[in-house]
Amino acid sequence: IIVWDNSEHNMFLNSAAIAKYKITGDAIKNIIGSGVDKNGNPNGEFLGKDSSEYILSVAGKEMISPSRIPKAMLYSNDLAQQNGITTSSDMAFGVVNIDMETEAMRAVTSSKASSLRIVPVAMAESFVTKYGDQAIEKVKALQNLNTDRLMFHGVKFMSDDAFLSNTMKVANPGYTDGHAGVSFYTDPKGLYKDMKPWWDANFQLHVHSNGTYGNQNTLNALQMLQDSKPRFDHRFTMQHFGLPTTAMVMKMKTLGAVASVNPAYFYARANIQSQDIGTDRMASATRVGYLNREGVVVSLHSDNPVAPPMPLTEVWSVVNRLNIETGNKKWAPAEAVSVADAMKMITINAAYTVGVEDKVGTIEPGKYADF
C-alpha cells in the first residue's frame, strides 16, 4: 500500500511496500524527510519533495504506468471542462518521466476526445538531471512541438516544501508545535546559482514558494538575478506565495514579479491549519487584496489535486473571504477583492502568468474563441 497525500509532497508506505521496493535504512539515510525507527529501518513516512521523489524513482513505473496515463489525462480534461476551464498549465512537466510525459501531452492535445489547451512548464531539475549541460537546449526544443492546444513555456524551480502538509519552512515565529519545516536552499545564493543559466537564456521562471522563509529566499534570489542581468518583462512567478509579509509584497512589486496563488489555502484549510500556523497568519494566506492594491499581477490556481479545479469557487472565496466550513466568519476581510478583479485573476491574469495572453484570456480578435 502506498498513500500519496493531496499536497503531492508526502507518501506513506506499509511494510509490504517497503519490502517490495527494497527500501533500506542505508538507502534513505541522507534523504530529507525519510523516516526511520529506533533501529534505523524505514518507518514508512516519506515527507517532503525529496522523499516522495525517491519513492517515485523506485515505484513510479507502477504508480504512474503508461497504460494509466491516457485515462487519467482524459479524466483531468473532463473535470476541467465541467468547471469551465479551457486552458490549464502543468507546473511539473518532466517530474516523473520526460519522454513518457512528452508523448502523453502530444497524444491528449491532438485527440478529438479531449478539448483542453495545456501549457506545460518544465521542471528544471528533471531536465538538468537527465541532460546536464544540454538541459536548456532540450527545453527550448520542446517548443517545436507547440500547437494551438499544446504550448510549452517556461521552467519551474522549488524553493521550499508544501503548505497543506505543514512542511514549508516558516520563519520566526514558527509553527505552534515548534517544528521548522523544510527549505531546499539554506540561503538565496544556491537558488540563484541554479536559476541563473535559465534567467540568462531569457526563460520565464516559476518558483514553488510557500513559507515565509522560502518566500524570502526566493525574492532575494530574484534580486540577485536582477542585479546580475536586469530584465523587464520577465514574469518571474511566485507559485503559491502561501505566507507573504507586507515587505515581501512590496519587494515583489519592485522586482517585477507576479503571483499565482491558491485560494484553497484559506477557503478549504484555514479552520484546519490555523491551530498549527496561527489564526492571524492563516487568515492572511492568499493576500490577493494587498497584492492587487500594490499593482502586482495576480492569478488564481487550484494546484489540482491540492484543491478541485473550480475557478468560480476561487472567485467566490477571494471576493467573500469565507471558509467552506466556518459559516459567516470572514478570514482577513481586508484581503477581499471585487468580482471584476477576481474574474481577471482566472482569465487574462492567468493567461499572462503562463505567457499565453496573446492566445487566450480575453475574448477579442486574434485569440481563440474559448468560453
Phi, psi and omega per residue, in radians:
I1 nan 2.274 3.015
I2 -2.161 2.163 3.078
V3 -1.859 2.140 -3.136
W4 -1.965 1.949 -3.039
D5 -1.283 2.864 -2.972
N6 -1.375 -0.013 2.928
S7 -1.330 -0.295 -3.089
E8 1.182 0.174 -3.130
H9 -1.840 -0.231 -3.070
N10 -2.178 2.480 3.024
M11 -2.320 2.639 3.136
F12 -2.311 2.202 -3.080
L13 -2.050 2.463 3.016
N14 -1.478 3.066 -3.036
S15 -1.113 -0.559 3.125
A16 -1.147 -0.682 3.113
A17 -1.202 -0.711 3.114
I18 -1.047 -0.736 3.136
A19 -1.209 -0.757 -3.088
K20 -1.047 -0.721 -3.069
Y21 -1.662 0.174 3.034
K22 0.946 0.831 3.132
I23 -1.545 2.107 -3.097
T24 -2.060 2.858 3.092
G25 -1.052 -0.692 3.124
D26 -1.125 -0.653 -3.089
A27 -1.177 -0.498 -3.033
I28 -1.952 0.074 -2.997
K29 -1.122 -0.422 -3.130
N30 -1.864 0.212 -3.137
I31 -1.766 2.042 -3.091
I32 -1.007 2.296 3.058
G33 1.586 -0.060 -3.137
S34 -1.514 2.031 -3.024
G35 -1.438 2.517 3.064
V36 -2.311 2.728 3.096
D37 -1.508 -3.022 -3.069
K38 -1.130 -0.310 3.121
N39 -1.680 0.042 3.123
G40 1.491 0.173 3.121
N41 -1.625 2.652 -3.127
P42 -1.004 2.328 3.126
N43 -1.767 0.065 3.073
G44 1.681 -0.126 3.128
E45 -1.678 2.165 3.102
F46 -2.246 1.640 -2.949
L47 -1.831 2.178 3.081
G48 1.772 2.960 -3.043
K49 -1.014 -0.849 -3.052
D50 -1.079 -0.749 -3.127
S51 -1.188 -0.768 -3.120
S52 -1.182 -0.596 3.077
E53 -1.167 -0.574 3.063
Y54 -1.111 -0.772 3.119
I55 -1.088 -0.699 3.086
L56 -1.077 -0.594 -3.112
S57 -1.193 -0.498 -3.115
V58 -1.786 -0.401 -3.067
A59 -2.179 -0.045 -3.018
G60 -1.058 -0.603 -3.097
K61 -1.113 -0.509 3.080
E62 -1.560 -0.634 -3.135
M63 -1.172 -0.705 -3.104
I64 -2.210 1.203 -3.087
S65 -1.347 2.618 -3.136
P66 -0.937 -0.583 -3.105
S67 -1.197 -0.397 -3.106
R68 -1.582 -0.314 -3.013
I69 -1.089 -0.858 -3.096
P70 -1.006 -0.754 3.136
K71 -1.110 -0.729 -3.142
A72 -1.129 -0.713 -3.126
M73 -1.237 -0.620 3.083
L74 -1.171 -0.640 3.058
Y75 -1.058 -0.802 3.123
S76 -1.101 -0.696 3.102
N77 -1.041 -0.836 -3.090
D78 -1.170 -0.677 3.113
L79 -1.099 -0.721 3.088
A80 -1.104 -0.809 -3.098
Q81 -1.067 -0.697 3.135
Q82 -1.103 -0.425 -3.105
N83 -1.872 0.273 3.023
G84 1.393 0.278 -3.114
I85 -1.580 2.204 3.090
T86 -1.806 -0.437 -3.079
T87 -2.383 2.376 -3.126
S88 -2.407 2.597 3.025
S89 -1.679 2.721 2.971
D90 -2.041 1.767 -3.017
M91 -1.509 0.268 3.119
A92 -2.478 0.677 -3.078
F93 -1.152 2.204 3.116
G94 1.661 0.020 -3.043
V95 -1.218 -0.451 3.137
V96 -1.753 -1.024 -3.102
N97 -2.724 1.950 -3.022
I98 -1.053 -0.832 -3.093
D99 -1.145 -0.774 -3.135
M100 -1.106 -0.741 -3.113
E101 -1.213 -0.602 3.104
T102 -1.092 -0.820 3.134
E103 -1.129 -0.666 3.129
A104 -1.131 -0.722 3.109
M105 -1.104 -0.765 3.138
R106 -1.111 -0.695 -3.099
A107 -1.189 -0.830 -3.050
V108 -1.238 -0.554 -3.114
T109 -1.509 -0.038 3.052
S110 -1.959 -0.005 -3.096
S111 -1.514 2.445 3.071
K112 -1.300 -0.193 3.110
A113 -1.379 -0.205 -3.120
S114 -2.187 2.896 -3.096
S115 -2.356 -0.191 -2.991
L116 -1.220 2.401 2.928
R117 -1.566 2.390 -3.057
I118 -2.203 2.351 3.069
V119 -1.951 1.620 3.123
P120 -1.328 2.329 3.092
V121 -1.975 2.068 -2.989
A122 -1.249 2.359 3.010
M123 -1.302 1.938 -3.060
A124 -0.989 -0.758 -3.087
E125 -1.048 -0.709 -3.133
S126 -1.115 -0.714 -3.122
F127 -1.266 -0.650 3.101
V128 -1.151 -0.706 3.129
T129 -1.068 -0.724 -3.080
K130 -1.456 -0.678 -2.966
Y131 -1.990 -0.121 3.108
G132 1.017 -2.220 -3.088
D133 -1.158 -0.242 3.135
Q134 -1.609 0.062 -3.033
A135 -1.020 -0.789 -3.107
I136 -1.083 -0.770 3.137
E137 -1.153 -0.618 3.124
K138 -1.156 -0.676 3.113
V139 -1.221 -0.713 3.081
K140 -1.036 -0.680 -3.093
A141 -1.141 -0.427 3.123
L142 -1.053 -0.469 -3.114
Q143 -1.173 -0.291 3.056
N144 -1.180 -0.292 3.134
L145 -1.571 -0.058 -3.023
N146 -1.105 2.456 3.044
T147 -2.340 -2.952 3.093
D148 -1.298 -0.146 3.102
R149 -2.089 -0.132 3.118
L150 -2.236 2.044 -3.007
M151 -2.364 1.564 3.096
F152 -1.189 2.296 -3.118
H153 -2.830 2.124 2.995
G154 1.538 3.001 3.105
V155 -2.345 2.784 -3.026
K156 -2.149 2.481 3.058
F157 -2.243 2.853 3.130
M158 -2.116 2.140 3.133
S159 -1.657 -0.800 3.127
D160 -2.499 -3.023 -3.016
D161 -1.592 -2.692 -2.850
A162 -1.620 2.660 3.091
F163 -1.341 -0.949 -3.006
L164 -1.008 -0.631 -3.044
S165 -1.609 0.110 -3.109
N166 1.000 0.604 3.094
T167 -1.890 -0.085 2.981
M168 -1.148 2.704 -3.117
K169 -1.594 2.131 -3.109
V170 -1.881 2.129 -3.133
A171 -1.290 3.012 -3.099
N172 -0.962 2.226 -0.067
P173 -1.347 2.460 -3.067
G174 -1.429 -2.671 3.081
Y175 -1.189 2.727 -3.080
T176 -1.148 -0.416 3.120
D177 -1.598 0.008 3.040
G178 1.633 -0.161 -3.139
H179 -1.310 2.789 -2.944
A180 -1.714 -0.613 -2.977
G181 1.550 3.129 -3.004
V182 -2.131 2.254 2.930
S183 -2.000 2.437 -3.108
F184 -1.450 -0.081 3.110
Y185 -2.366 2.308 3.134
T186 -1.313 -0.364 3.099
D187 -2.714 2.940 -3.075
P188 -1.194 -0.300 -3.085
K189 -1.086 -0.699 -3.134
G190 -1.142 -0.757 3.110
L191 -1.134 -0.730 3.088
Y192 -1.017 -0.783 -3.118
K193 -1.077 -0.728 -3.126
D194 -1.220 -0.594 -3.073
M195 -1.478 -0.430 -2.964
K196 -1.004 -0.784 3.134
P197 -1.025 -0.631 -3.127
W198 -1.307 -0.665 3.067
W199 -1.085 -0.795 3.135
D200 -1.127 -0.462 3.102
A201 -1.517 0.124 3.061
N202 1.170 0.516 3.019
F203 -1.332 2.661 2.894
Q204 -1.396 2.300 -3.096
L205 -1.894 2.295 3.018
H206 -1.972 2.355 -3.127
V207 -2.219 2.099 2.995
H208 -1.178 1.991 -3.028
S209 -2.593 2.139 -2.970
N210 -2.162 -1.093 -3.041
G211 -1.318 2.916 -3.126
T212 -1.049 -0.647 3.128
Y213 -1.184 -0.841 -3.136
G214 -1.109 -0.728 3.135
N215 -1.078 -0.711 3.140
Q216 -1.173 -0.724 3.070
N217 -1.015 -0.789 -3.093
T218 -1.110 -0.797 -3.132
L219 -1.162 -0.663 3.112
N220 -1.188 -0.594 3.069
A221 -1.165 -0.685 3.075
L222 -1.107 -0.683 3.082
Q223 -1.015 -0.743 3.138
M224 -1.166 -0.660 3.093
L225 -1.122 -0.768 3.132
Q226 -1.142 -0.634 3.101
D227 -1.152 -0.610 -3.080
S228 -1.400 -0.620 3.135
K229 -2.695 1.683 -3.110
P230 -1.068 2.315 3.061
R231 -2.309 2.624 -3.092
F232 -1.797 -1.364 -3.092
D233 -1.427 1.077 -3.069
H234 -1.568 -0.441 3.110
R235 0.949 0.635 3.015
F236 -0.936 2.129 -2.978
T237 -1.968 2.194 2.982
M238 -1.447 1.875 3.142
Q239 -1.518 2.032 -3.128
H240 1.621 -1.041 3.112
F241 0.858 0.855 -2.943
G242 -0.963 -0.917 -3.082
L243 -2.171 1.401 3.140
P244 -1.531 2.630 2.986
T245 -1.717 2.943 3.115
T246 -1.029 -0.765 -3.120
A247 -1.119 -0.620 3.123
M248 -1.112 -0.736 3.136
V249 -1.100 -0.721 3.126
M250 -1.116 -0.730 3.139
K251 -1.165 -0.676 3.105
M252 -1.017 -0.799 3.128
K253 -1.074 -0.772 -3.117
T254 -1.080 -0.668 -3.078
L255 -1.493 -0.115 3.085
G256 1.452 0.352 -3.137
A257 -1.406 2.821 3.036
V258 -2.115 2.890 -3.060
A259 -2.186 2.349 2.954
S260 -2.070 1.983 -2.958
V261 -2.068 2.795 -3.084
N262 -1.954 1.825 -3.126
P263 -1.107 -0.369 3.141
A264 -1.086 -0.346 3.112
Y265 -0.992 -0.612 3.063
F266 -1.867 -0.623 -3.050
Y267 -1.268 -0.436 3.109
A268 -1.948 -0.325 -2.941
R269 -2.088 -0.238 -2.986
A270 -1.016 -0.785 -3.111
N271 -1.249 -0.324 3.134
I272 -1.500 -0.805 -2.980
Q273 -1.705 -0.097 -3.133
S274 -1.089 -0.500 3.110
Q275 -1.214 -0.358 -3.126
D276 -1.711 -0.587 -3.022
I277 -1.821 -0.383 -3.067
G278 1.812 2.421 -3.025
T279 -1.079 -0.795 -3.088
D280 -1.103 -0.802 -3.116
R281 -1.162 -0.704 -3.136
M282 -1.160 -0.622 -3.121
A283 -1.127 -0.566 -3.082
S284 -1.697 0.185 2.968
A285 -1.064 2.508 -3.070
T286 1.121 1.164 -3.060
R287 -1.441 1.053 -3.051
V288 -1.174 -0.558 -3.132
G289 -1.074 -0.896 -3.115
Y290 -1.194 -0.730 3.085
L291 -0.992 -0.781 -3.112
N292 -1.137 -0.747 3.141
R293 -1.157 -0.528 3.121
E294 -1.392 -0.104 3.109
G295 1.499 0.274 3.069
V296 -1.403 2.341 3.069
V297 -1.209 2.160 -3.086
V298 -2.125 2.343 2.980
S299 -2.184 2.833 -3.125
L300 -1.957 2.555 3.071
H301 -2.484 2.881 3.112
S302 -1.766 -0.444 -3.022
D303 0.970 0.625 3.124
N304 -0.766 2.193 0.272
P305 -1.669 0.287 3.055
V306 -1.014 -0.733 3.048
A307 -2.512 2.734 3.139
P308 -1.170 2.536 -3.112
P309 -1.350 1.471 -3.057
M310 -2.266 1.452 -3.046
P311 -0.992 -0.641 -3.114
L312 -1.262 -0.474 2.989
T313 -1.174 -0.680 3.089
E314 -1.093 -0.734 3.092
V315 -1.067 -0.841 3.104
W316 -0.939 -0.743 -3.044
S317 -1.195 -0.771 -3.086
V318 -1.347 -0.339 3.051
V319 -1.385 -0.708 -3.031
N320 -1.792 -0.294 -3.140
R321 0.955 0.701 3.129
L322 -1.840 2.646 3.034
N323 -1.738 2.492 -3.042
I324 -1.150 -0.237 -3.076
E325 -2.060 0.002 -3.035
T326 -2.082 0.553 2.987
G327 1.023 -2.221 -3.050
N328 -1.618 0.120 3.124
K329 -1.248 2.136 3.116
K330 -1.581 2.412 3.119
W331 -1.806 1.949 -3.115
A332 0.893 1.155 -3.098
P333 -1.036 -0.395 3.111
A334 -1.182 -0.261 3.122
E335 -1.569 0.088 3.129
A336 -1.220 2.689 3.074
V337 -2.246 2.939 3.118
S338 -1.299 2.839 3.090
V339 -1.055 -0.731 -3.128
A340 -1.062 -0.790 3.126
D341 -1.150 -0.686 3.135
A342 -1.139 -0.679 3.116
M343 -1.147 -0.606 3.047
K344 -1.073 -0.622 -3.069
M345 -1.166 -0.422 3.130
I346 -1.822 0.079 -3.139
T347 -2.200 -1.653 -3.043
I348 -1.098 -0.696 3.142
N349 -1.180 -0.664 3.122
A350 -1.126 -0.751 3.112
A351 -1.112 -0.720 3.118
Y352 -1.085 -0.708 -3.083
T353 -1.102 -0.596 3.136
V354 -1.789 0.165 2.973
G355 1.367 0.427 3.135
V356 -2.175 0.488 -3.105
E357 -1.195 -0.212 3.049
D358 -1.375 -0.179 -3.081
K359 -1.995 -0.674 -3.074
V360 -2.433 3.074 3.052
G361 1.937 -0.546 3.040
T362 -2.431 2.759 3.070
I363 -1.692 1.818 3.139
E364 -2.765 2.847 -3.092
P365 -0.952 2.387 3.080
G366 1.654 -0.167 3.123
K367 -1.892 2.887 3.081
Y368 -1.168 2.411 -3.089
A369 -1.483 1.096 -3.111
D370 -1.581 2.227 3.041
F371 -2.076 nan nan
